[in-house]
Amino acid sequence: MGKSKYDQLPYSHPYYLTDREKDVLESISKGLTNKEIAEVLKLSKRTIDKYRENLLMKSNSRNTAHMVSNAFRYGWLSC
């Protein structure tokens, strides 16, 4: 599989995350399901599904584990 142009940027990323995307990403990193995130943030599950889809695209990730790993790498999440 070919590398994207973002694979060459180890500690930065061109996409900006909204505050809501950051909330969703943090909840995902804590292991919450989309349904649980929706309940906590008082949004619909479909809305959370879309946030997750956008986060996967913005982080250039293939799955949730890869997304969380990239989020730490890009500085979107911290310990």
HELIX and SHEET records of a PDB file:
HELIX    1   1 LYS A    5  GLN A    8  5                                   4    
HELIX    2   2 ASP A   19  SER A   29  1                                  11    
HELIX    3   3 ASN A   34  LEU A   41  1                                   8    
HELIX    4   4 LYS A   45  LYS A   58  1                                  14    
HELIX    5   5 THR A   64  ARG A   73  1                                  10    
END                                                                             
